[in-house]
Amino acid sequence: MEQDYKPHEIEKKWQKKWNESQIFQAEPDKREKFFITIPYPYLNGNLHAGHTRTFTIGDVVARHKRMLGYNVLYPMGFHVTGTPIVGLAELIANRDPQTMDVYERLHGIPGDILPTLDTPEKIVDYFKRESEKAMRNIGYSIDWRRKFTTTDPTYKKFIEWQYIRLEEKGLIVKGSHPVKWCPNDNNPVEDHDILHGEEATIVEYTLIKFRYKDLVLPCATLRPETTYGVTNLWVNPDVTYVKAKVTQGENEEFWVVSKEAFRKLTFTDRTVEYIEDVPAKSIIGIKLTNPVTGDEIISLPASFVRPENGSGIVMSVPAHAPFDYLALRDLYDADLSEYGITEDLRNIKLISLIKVPEFGEFPAKEIVESMGITSQKDPKAEEATKIVYRREFHGGVLKELTGKYEGQAVSKIKDILTRDFISSNAGETFYEFSEPVVCRCGTPCVVNMVKGQWFLNYSNPEWKAKVYKCLDEMRIIPEEYRVEFENKVDWLKDKACARRKGLGTRLPFDKEWLIESLGDSTIYMSYYVIARFIENGELKIENLTLSFFDYVLLGKSDLAAASADTGLSPELLEEIRRHFNYWYPVDLRSSGKDLVPNHLLFFLFHHVALFEEEKWPKALAVNGFVSLEGQKMSKSKGPILTMESAVSKYGADITRMYILSTAEQTQDADWQRTGIESARRQVDRFYSFANSVIESGKRADLSTELKQIDHWILSRIQNYIRDTNAALYSIQTREAIQNSFFLLQNDVKWYQRRGGETLLYYVLDNWVRLMSPFTPHLCEEIWEAMGHKDPISLAQYPLYNEDLIDDGAELAEEMIKGTLEDVEEIIRVTKMTPQKVHLYTAPAWKAEAIRCACEMQLECSLEVGTLIKKLMANPDLKRFGKEIPKFVQKIVPEFKSGSADRYEILTGPNIDEQTLLKESISFLEKEIGCPVEVHSADSPAFDPEKKSRFAEPLRPAIYIEEKKEE
């Protein structure tokens, strides 16, 4: 090994060796397989720190499983369908200043190359090369023979087959669908088209149709169940409303809405005709009918109503909405005669419709009063609203007032009520953005209902039932995300699966449409099996018929018929089928948490729709995002840290270790320069340690005569082996690195500090294998320098050996370390210069008290009183009667709070505190810098200040003689 750690040289060397040896190219054999996939990257930019985290987690799992003896397949493809790449090509072709700046400065595309990427095909080719290069440079153990892009003609055949079979099952239907739309461009908009509001989602509201004579005053709500508690409507007196004729099918009505709402209605699947303006005053103070309850309610003035939200008219539920309660209360003493309202609004009775464990009859009133909220402008009103809504949603059930819905959970009722309200013409569906959306051209966007759209029928209850069954049988990592998945399945509606613009596969039964980008990335994991045969030339596009996919992926179709139809030999078809049966199902799908509500759901839906249960996915793992120095990263705007730039600056192994050690599972990680610099120093130390051990030439093994400190390090390593394996099984990479690196590093330092050297080579042998999944290049280099011929990537991962656990040795070292720290603390606080240190081990009566406590703990009878009684019954202990109660009152709580195991070890035959301390005298004297004497508190030869009375088991008392000034 070189004296200094040179990450880039080492990494290039081992990437070349891996590539030449092809050790990550997986083929079926007799071993147990492990098939792990991660989301293939979307190629509208270079891979960034978010990819680095998700992909490295996948690689660590793959490497760990491979070292545990599994036959691991870890493949990769590239996602390019949809509109973002088309949009990026247009922006580059038009030399958009922001795009050119971000992609040259942050994505690192050379200034002479960027302007040439002016077509989608050129962008795909460029980023495909760059992404593969970045993943190879960071050391991912990917089988690159299986790579593909989603515009490959062979992949399109695979997608066509999938959609033909889904349509045959009745899972694809035609209808209308809401999309983000720019009225100026007369086109749908995607994230890259948006100036503001990229995070906005399309939210489905229920329009409740309150009636006044021949007019409908619709109100948009996300909580249709609260219609039962409406006491009034809110109308803004400063807004101009319009009357419009609204026709949907054969139903014709006259609606009153704000001018802004009228504009939005023109983009829905209704026919909307303007009739006339309606002054706000003319619809304030009127008596309307609640279409659900038949109750008469009044409309009241409210300046907080915004014309651009919903219909510009708001329904009021003061029993359950803090803002409504406050607004109604504010009007109690107001003069509303200008609206013709003379009645006392105190007579409006609150209507309670939801039973919530944390609240009484009127939750809004209760929380307003308990939080001391005085008006609608109080910031606490928003917090109160969130609390009430959250508790009602998660724990609320509907009351008797709601009729047949009584007892239904609020969290489950929205879809049922919306459906029923629509069927009775009490309501309709209305779509709105979660926040304002503005197109790059500067035009406010709307939700447009596109007609004749193709949908995946995700709302199908039978389809959902199969997904729930799949989820029930899967591992979800972390387990607490199971509820998140179940809720998302519950809420998932039909989703448009085709669009007019972009890259992708034509819908096979309606060629005017392109299958949209999430719709074609659901079961592509199965295509990895086929891609290996396409790559080696055994499969051509003309062979990929419907019967080919039916046979190799589903086991359907007669072999002879499939052979005749595809032009492939029966032997090749059988071999591909055998490969598929070997690798499928997917054992683990690991992904970022942003894909939970979309891609990961669709992954489940399509697998259960097409495959038999035995081929359904086995596990899903979810990880958090990555920010950069506290700022959210953005591909199109920055800031961004690319995988390539991180590896180029710091090296692959340092980048890998740092990104995985900063956060756990679904927590978000924050990449900080100070953190990565610290990781670099730590890895340097590890390399130096390995180098020194190898250069020492010492090769002692476990057959050598071992000292206590050797037994201690053996035991500690076994703990870290156990905990690292457990953490990796749960995909807790931060915990795994903590155990396999940082904590073990601290123990190695202590081992060497205590004079341990016999087992350093053994320590390194285990340590380098433990770290191999995280820092594979560095570990290969060390492993080779240790004399191994085969790569560490295929070596056996360390496994826990209980026989090497030595609780006594661990406890002994804990006492020695604790004693040293106590002495050093006294010296630090007193600022004295020690001449001699005296240590006093615990008296025999305290040891006996501990022994009795251990016996009583085993019998489950340990209590302060009973232990005191038992000790006082011993004639030899009676003379310590004044001290026994104090000591017992101290140790019993310790026993009950988890220290029982330590004390049981202490009472074993191998622990003698005085002997241990005497054996450690030379170490303690070296560390403290003066002589050390060990005494028993029962008969100390020197104890001028009676310190021995403070001695306790595992914690010697200390007296320090101060050096006299000469």
N, C-alpha and C positions, 0 to 999 in steps of 0.2 A: 504494500500500500504506500501511496505517496504520503509524505509527512503532513501536508496541509490538505484539507478537504476542498476539492475543486468540483462542485456539483455538476457543472455543465459537461465537463470531460467524462465524469463517471456515468452520467445519464446517457450521453450519446453512445458510449461503449456498450451499455447493457441494452439499450433499445435496438442496436444493431444485432447483438447476439440473440435477443428474443425473436427478432424478425427472421434471422437466418435459421434458427432452430425450430421455428413455427410451433413453439410449445403451447401457444394459446389457441391453436386451431383444433377445435373439439370435434371428435367423431364418436359415434355410439360405441360402447364397449360393455364389459360386464360390471363395471362400477356403478354405484348409485349416481344418478345424474342430478345436476342442479342448474336450472335454466333461469337466469336473471335478466331482466330487461329494464331499461330506463327510457324515458321519452326521447325519441330522436330529435335533434335540434332543428329549429326552424331557421332556414338560411337567408334571413334578411339582415345579417350582420355577423360579426365575429363572435365566437363563444366568449361569454363574460363570466364574472365571479359566481353568478347564480348557477350557471351550467357547471362550473368547476366544483361547486359543493355537491350538487345532485349526482353528477357523473362520478366524482371521486368516491362518494358513499357507495355507489354501485360497484365500483372497482374494488374497494376494500372488502365488501361482502364476497365478491367473486374470488378474490385472492385468498381470503380466509377459508372459504369452502373448498377451494382447490387444494390448499395445504392440509385440510382435514380429510382428504382422500376422495372427495367428490369429483366426478367428471363434469366440469363447469363449462357452460356455454354463455358467453357474454358478448352479444352481437351489437351492431350499430348500423343505422340507416340515416337518411336525411329527408326532412320534411320541407317541401317547397310549394305545395298546392295552396290555392286561395289567392287573395288579392294583394297582400302586403308587398310581395316581391314585384308584382306588376306596378304598384304605386311607387315603390322605391326606384324602379327603372325610369319611370316618368319624371320623378323629381331630379334624378341625376341627368337625364337627357335635357331637362329644362334648366340645369345648373342652379337648382334651388340653393340659396346661400347657406341656410342653416344645415341642410343635408350635406352639402359639400364640406362644410367645416367639421361637423360631427364625425363623418365617416373618414375623413383624412386625419384629423387630429386625435380622435378617441379610438376609432376602430383601426387606425394605423395603416390605412390603405394608401400606398404611394400616390403622390399628386399626379404622376403621369399615367397611372393605371385607372384611377377612379373615374375620370370622364369617359373612359371606354366601356364602362359597365352600364350601358344605356339600354340594354334589353334584358328581359327576365332570364333568358338562357345564359347570357354572359354572367349575370349575378350568381345564378345557381352554380355554374362551373367554377367561378372564383371562390365562393365561400365553401363549396364542397371540398376543394383542395385545401383551403386554409383551415377548415374545421378538422379534417382528418389529420393534418400536420400538427395542429395544436393538441389533439388527443393522443397522438403518438408521442409527442414531446413531453407530455406529462406522465406518460408511462401506463396508460390504460391497457389492461390485458384483454383486448378485444380481438375477436376472430374477424379480421377485416375481409375475409373472403365473402362474407355475407352482406356487405354493404350494398345499398341501393338508394335511389331517390324516388320520390313519390310521383314523378312524371315519367319514369321509365316505362316504355311500352309494355313490358312484361308485368310490371306492377299494376298497370291500368287493367290488364286482363283479369288479374286477381280481384281488383275492386269491382269490376263489372260482374264477375261471378257472385261476389258477396251481395251486391244490390239486387241482382236478379232473384237470388234465393230469399232475401228479406221481403221483396215485393210479393213473391209467391206465397209467403207465410202471412200476408196481410199486414205486415208491420210498416209498410210505407204507404201513405195515403196522400190525397191531394186536397188542398184547401187554401186558406189565406194565412198570411204570416206577417207579424210586425217586424220592420227593420229600421235601422237608423238611416235617415234620408236627408239629403240636401236639396231643398226646393229649387235653389238656383241652378245647380248642376243637373238636377233631375236624375239623380243616381244614388244608390246606397253608398254609405260611407263606412270605412273600416278605421281602425285606430290610427293608421298612418295618414288618413285624410283629415284628421280632427285637430283643430287648433286648441280648443279647450274642451275638457270633459271626456278624456280618453278612458277614464275609469267608470264612466256612466254605464248603467245597465238599463235595459227596458223592463219596467215594472208593470205588472198586471194589476190594475185597480178594478173594483166593482163600482159601476155607476148605479146609484139608487135613485129611482125616478119618483120624486115627490111631486104631487099634482095640485094644481090650482086652476079650477074651472077646466078649460080645454088646453091648459099649458102644462108642460113638464119642466120642473126645475131640478135637473140632475145634479147629484153630488158624488164625487169620487172618494172612495174609501179603500184602505187596505184591510179593514176589519169589518166585513159585512155583518158579522154577528151583532155589532153595536147599533145597528139600525133599530133594534128592539128598544134601545134606550134613548132615542132621539127626542129631545124636548123642543127644539127650535132649529131654524136654519140661520146661517150668518151671511149677510149680503153687504158688500162694501158700497156705501153711498156715493163714493167718489169714482166709481167705475161705470163705464157705459156698457150696458148689456145689449144683446141682440136677440130678436126672435127669429128662429130658423125652422124651416120644414125639414124634418129628418125622416128619411125613408130607408128601411132595411127590410128587404124581401117585400112582403105584402103589408108590413106594419108602417103606418104613416103617423107621425106625431109632430107637435109644435113644441120646440124646446126654447128655453131662455138660458143663455150662457154668456160669458164674457166674450168680447171680440177676439181675444187671444185663443180662447177655447174653440170658437167657431172655426178659426183658421186650422186648428189641429184636427177638428172633426172632418174637414174636407179631405184629409189624407187617410181616413179610415175606410172600411168597406161599407160605409153608409152613403146614400145620396143626400147631399146637404144643400139647401136653398135658402139664401138670405131673404127675410121678409121685411124687417124694419128694426130700427134701434129701439131699445126699451130703457127709459130712464130708471136708474136704480131706485129712486123714491117710490116708483109705482109698484115695486115688488117687495118693499119693506113694510112690515105691519100686516101683511096678508095672512090668512089662515089656510094652511095647506093640509093635505092628507098624506100620512105616512103609508106608503103602498104595502108595507109588510104587516103593520099592526092595525091599520085603519084609523089610528088616532089623529086628532086634529092638533096641528102644531102651528107656531107663529114664526114669521121671519123677522129677524132683528138686525140692526146696523152693527157693523164691525169693520173698523179701518184696517185690521190685521189681515183681512182676506186679500190674497194676491190674485189678480186676474189671470196670471199666466199659469197658476197651479190648478190642475184638474179642470173643473168647469167654471171656476171663478165664484162658485157658491159652495158653502161648507156646511155640513150637518153637525149639530152640536149634541154631545153626549156628556153632560156635566157630572154624572155620577162616576164616570170612569176616565174622563179626560181632564187633567188639571187645568189646561189652558181654557177649555170650555167653561169649567166651573168658575175660574177667575173672571172670565169675560162676562158671564151672566151676573156674577156678584157685583161687578163694576157698574152694571146698568140698573141695579136696584133703585138707586136714588137719582138716576139721570132723567132729564126732561126730554121725553121722546114724542112730545105732542106734534112736532113738525112731520112726523111719520104717521100721525093718527093713532099713536099708541098711548093710551091713557091708563090701561090696567096696571095693577101692581104686579111686577114680575116676580115678587117673592112667592106668589101663588103657583109659580111653575114648580112642579114637584120633580125632584130627581128620580130617575128610574134605574133601579139596580137590576142588572141582568146576568152578572158573572159572580160566582162564588169563588173567593180566593182565600186560601188558608191564612195569609198574613194580614188580611184586611177584613173589616166589617162590611156594613151595608153599602157605604159610598166611598170607595177607595180614593177617588180624586179629592173629595172634601177632607178626608182624614189626613192624606199626605200633605196637602196645602197647609192645614192647621198645625200638623206636627213639625213641619219644616219652617214654620213661621213665614210663609210666602205672602207678601202683601199685595202684589199686583202682577199682571201679565209680563211686565218688563223685568221682573226679578229673575236673574240668571238661574236661580234655583228651580224655577218652573220647568225648565228644560230637563233638568236632572230628575225632578219629580215625575215627569211624563215618562221618561225612560224606565224608571223603577216600576211604576204601575203597569206599563205595557209589558215589561219583561216578566213580571210576576204573574200577570193575568195570562200571558201566552204559555208559560211553562207549567203553571200550576192551576190555572182557572178552569172551571166547568160551567156550562150554561145552566141558568136557573129555570124554574117551572114556567116563568113568563114567556120563554121561547117555544113553548108547546112541545112538539115532537122532538125537538133538539135538546130537551132537558137532559142534563147529565153528560152531554158530549164535551170532550176536551176542546178548549179554545184552539190549541195547536193543530187540531185535526179538522176543524169545521169549515175553514174558508172555502175550499173547493166545493164541498157539499152545498153550502148556502148559496154560493155564486151560481151553481148549476140550477138550484131550485128557484132562485130569484129570477133567473133568465127565463126559465120555463113558464113562470107565472107573469112575465112581463113587468115584474117589480124592479128589475135591474138589467144591466148589460155590462159587457166587458169593455174596458177602456185602458189603453196603454200610454205610459208616460215615462220620461227619463227620470232616473234617480237624481240627476243633477243636470244643469243646462249643458247642451252640446253645441259647439260652434264649428262649422266647417272651416277648412283652411282658406276658403274664399271669403270668409267673414260672415257668412249667412247662418243664422240660428237654424239648427237642424230640427226635424220633427220625426215622430214615429209614423212611418207610412205602412199601411196594410197592403202588402203585395198579394195580388189574387192569382189563383191557379198555381200556387206554390206546392212543392213536394215536401212532405213531412215524414220524419221517423216518428212512429206512433208510440212515443215513450210513455204516454199516459195510460196505455193499455194495461188493465189491472192484472191480467194473466202474465204478461211480460214482467211487470214489476214483481209479482209473486216469486218468479224464478230468480230474479236478482236478489230479493231478500233471502231466499234459500241459499244462494251462492255466498252472500255475505255472512250468513250464520255459520257456514262451514269454513270460512277463511280466517287466517290470522290478519289482524289489522294492527299495524305498528305506527304510532303508539296505540294501545287498545282504546284509549279515551276518544279516539277519532271514529270509532264504530258508530256512535250516535250521530256524528256529523254526516257520515255516509248514508245512514238510514234516513235521516231527515232530508238529505238532498234527493234521494230516490223518491221519497214521499212527495216532495214538492215538484219533481221534474215534470214538465209539460211536453207536449209534442214539439219537436224541434225541426226547423227547416233544414233539409239535407242537400239542397241544390241552390245554385245561383247562376246568374247570366255571365258574370265577368270573372276573370282570373285564370290561374293555372289549375289543371286537374283532369279528372276522368269524366267523360260524358256519361250522363245517366243513360244506361243501356236501353231503357224503354221510353225515353223522351230526350232525344239527342240535342234539343235546344238548351238543355240545362247541364251545368257542370256540378258534380258532387262537391259539396263544400268541404273545407279543409279538416274540420274535426270529424266529419262523417267518414273520411277515408283513412283515418288513423286509429282504428279501433281494434282490429284483430291482426295487424301487420306483424305481430310477433310470430305468427304461424308462417308468414312469408320468409322469415329468416331461414327456415329449414329448406324451402324451395330455392332460395337465392344461391345457396352453395352449389346446387346443380346447374343453375343458370350460369354462374361464374365460370364453371369448368367446361362449359360448352355442351353438356349433355341434354340441356333443355333449350329449345328455341321457342319463339313467340307462337309459332303455328301449332306447337304441341299443347299450348295452355288453353284447352277447351273446357267447357263446363264439366264434362265427365272427368277430366283430369283432376280438377279441384275437388269434385265430389268424391273421387276415389281416394286421393292421397290425404285429404284433410278430414273427410267425414266417414271414410270406409264404405261409401255407397257406390253403386254402379258395379256391374259385373266386370271382372278383370279383363276377360277376353274382349268384351264390348268396349271398355275403356282403352285397351291397347289398339283396337281397330280405329277408334275415333281419334285418338291422339297421335297415332303413328309411332308410338313408343313401344319398346319391347315389354312384355309382361314382367320380366326380371327387373328392369329399371323402375317400372311403376311400383312393384313390390318393395324395392329398395328404398324409394322415396317415402312410401307409406311406413316402412319400418323405421326410418329416421324420424318421421313425424311422431309415431307412437312412442319412440324412445324419449324424445325431447319434451313433448307436450304432456301435461299442461305447464304453463308458466309457473315456476315455483315462487318467484318474487317479482313484483312490479314495484320499483322504487321511484318516487317522483316528488316534485315540489307541491306544496299544499295549494297553490293556485289552480292546480288541475283537478282538485277534488270535485268541484261542482260541474265539471264538463268532461274533459277527456277521460278521467278515471271512471266516471259513471258510465260513459259510453262504452268504454273497454269492457265493463261488466255486462252491460245490456247486450252487446253484440255477441259476446262469447256464449252467454246462456241461450241466445236465440238460435245460434248456428251449431253449437257443439253439444255432444252428450255430456252428462254430468262429470264423468271421469276426466274430461278435458277442460273443466272450468278452472280458472286461476286459483292458486293456493294461498297467496298472501299479497298484501298491499302495504307498502311503507311510505310514509309521508315526511318530508323535511321542510324546514322554513326557508325564508328568503335570505338574501345577502344585500346589505347596504354598504356604502363606501364612505368611510369617515362620517357616518351618521346620515348620509344623504341617500335617498332612494335612487337606484340606477335606472337609466332609460336608454334603450338602444338608439332611439332616434333623436334624443335631445341631450343625453349625458346627465350626470357624470357616468362613466363606465370604466370598469377595469377588465380588460380582456384576459382570457386564459393565457394567450401567447405572451402578453406583456409581463404578467406576473411570473411566469416560468422563465422568461428571458432575463428578468432582473434578479430573481431570487433562487431559481432552480426548481425543478419539479417536486422533489421530496419535501423541501421546506414549504412550498406552496400547499402541497397536499396536507402535510401535518397541521399547518396553521389553520387552513379553512375548516378542517374537521374538529379542531380543538376549541373553537371559539363559541360554539353553541350546540345545543342538544336537540335532536329530533325536530319538532315543529317550532322551536324557538328561532327567531331571526338572528342571523350572524351579522356582525359589523366588521368589515375589513379595515384595520387601522395600521398605519405604517409602523408605529411603535411596537405593535403586537407581532408583526411579521419579522421585524428586526430581532426581537427577543427570541422568536422561534429559530432564527438563523444561528444565534449564539448557542442555543441548546443543542441543536443538531451538530454544530462544530465540536462541542464537548463530547458528545456521544462518539463521534468519529475519532477524536483524540484518545478517548478511553480505549476503544477497540484497538487502535493502533498500538498503544502501549502494552496491552495484554498480549497481542500477537507477537510483538517484538521481544517480549520477555521470554518467550519460548517455553514457559511453564504450562504443562498439560495435565495437571492432577485431576483425577476423577473421584467418584464417590467411594471407591475402594480404599482411598488414602485415609490415614488416621485423621479424624476431624476434631477440631476444638469446638467449644460452645458457640463462638461467633460464626463458625462454618455452618453449624446446625441452624443457627438463626437465619442466615441468608438463604439457606435451602428452603426453610419453612416460609419465609417471606415471598420468595419467588413463586412457590406453589399457590399462595393466596392471589398473587397477581395473575398467574396463569388462569386460575379459576374465574376471577372477576373479569378478566379481559374477554375470555370466551363467552361468558354470560352476557357481557355488554354487547359484543358483536352479534350474538344471536338476537338480541333486542334492537340491534342497529342503533346503539348509543355510542357513537364514535368518540364523543368527548370523554365519556367515562372510560372507554377502552384505552384511549391514549393516556388518560390520567394514570391508569393502572400500569399499562405496558411501558410507559416512558417516565413520566414525571415522578411518581411515587417510587418506582423501582430505582430511578436515578438517585433519589435521596437516600435510599437504603444502601445502594452501592457506595455512596460517599461515606456513610456511617461504617460500613463494613471495612473499607480501607482505612478510615480514621481509627478504627479499633484494632488495626494491625492485620486484618483479614487479607489473605492473598492466595491461599491454597486453591480456592474455588473460583478465582476470577475468570479462568477460561470456561469453566462450566456455566458461570453466570452469563458470560458473553454469548455462548452457544444458545442459551434459552432466550436471552434478551433480543438478539438479532433476529431470531425466528418470530418472536412476538411482534416485533416492529415491522416485519417484512410487508404486510398488507398496506401499511401506511407510507413507509419510505422504501419502496422496493429496490430502487437503483443502489442506494447506499448499502442496503443489507446484502444485495448480491455481491457488491464489492468486498465487503467484510467477510462474507461467507467464503468467497473464493480465496481470499488471503488466509483464511483459517485452514485451507487445504482441501476444501470440498470440490469435487469434480462436477457434480450435478447442481443445477441452479436451485437457489433457496426458494424460488417460486413454486417448486414442486416438492420441497422438503416437508417433513411432517411438522404440523403446527404443534407447539407444546400443549400437552394435556395434563390435567390435574392429577397429581399422585398423592393421595392422602397419607401414604406411609412416610412421606418426607415432612409432614407437618409436625412441628415440635413446639407445642404450646409453652412448655417450660422454658425453652431457650428464648422464645419471644418475650415472655414475661420477664425473664432475667435481664435481657437487654433493655426492656422498657424501664426497669428499675434503675439500671446503671445510667442510662441516658437521662432519666428524670432527676437522679441524684446530682449528676454533673450540672444540669441546667439550674437546679436549686442553688448549688454552691456559686455558680457564676452569677446568678441573680443577686445573691446576698453581697457578693463582692462589688457588683455594679452599683447597687443602691447605697451601700455604706462607703464606697470609694476607698476601702482599706486595701493595704498590701498584705496578703496573707503570708504568715510564717509557717503555719501548719494547719491542716484541716483535720478535724476529728469527726468521724461518722459513728452513729449509734444505732444499732439494729434493734428492732422491737423486742420488748421483754416477753418472756415465755407466756405470761398470763394473757397477753393480747393475742398471741398466736393460738392459744387454747380457745379464746373467745371466738376467733375466726373459724376454728375447726368445728366448734359447737354450732355456730351459725350456719355453716355449710350443711351439717347433718339435718338441722331443722328446716333448712330451705328445701332439701330433697324430700322431706316428709310433709312439706307444705304447712308447717306449723310455726314458721319464723315470725315472731312478733317481739316488740321491744320488751314487754313485761315478762313473757315466758322465757326469753333468753336471759334476762337479768336473774330471774328466779333460778334457772338451771345453773348459772355460773356461781351464784351465791351459795348454792347447795354443795359446792365443791370446797372442802375444808382448806385445800391449798390456795384457793383463790379468795377466800373470805376476807383476807387482810387487805385486799385491794377494793374493798366495798365502796369507798368514796369515789373511786375512778371508774369502776365498772359501768354505772348507769350512763355517765357522759359518753364513754366509748361506744356502748351499745346503741345509744340514741343517734350516734354518728354513722355507724356502719350498717344498721338495718335499712335505712333509706337507700344507701348505696347498693345493697343487695337487691332491693326491689326495683331499682332503676337500671339494672343491667350489669352490675359488677360481680354478680355471683360467680360467673365462670372464672374470672381472674382469681378470685379468692380460693376456688376449688383447686385450681392449678397450684396455687401457693402452698396448699396443705399436702400436696403430693410428695412422693419420696425423693424427687430429683431437685427440689428447690431448698437450698439452705442459704439464706440471705447473707449470713456472715462469711461463709466460704466464697460466695460469688463476689462480694465486695473485696475480699482479701486478694482473690485472683485478679481483680481489676485495678489493684493499687497502682501498678506501674503506669497503666493507661491514664488513670485519674491524675497522678502526679505530673505526668507529661502535659496534660491539658491545663491543669490549674497552675502549675509552675511552682509547686512547693510540696513537702512531704505530706502524706495522708496516713492516718491511723484509723483502724476499725475497731470498735468496742461493742460489746453487748450491753444493752441498757440494764440488764440484770446485775452486772458487776463491772461498771466502767472503771478503768484504771485512772482515768483523768476526766473530770467533769466539773470544772470550777463554777459553771453557771447553771448546773442541773438541767442541761439541755436534753439529756437522755429521756426525761419524762415525756418529751414530745414525740419520741420515736413510735412509728406505727408500721405494721406490716406493709412492705413495698415502698415505704417512704422513711428512710433513715432520718434521725434528727442530726443536726449539724452544729458544730461549734468551730469557729475560726479564730486561731491565735493571730493577732496582728503583729506584723513585723515592727520592731522598735527602731526608731530613727537613731542613728549612731551619732 
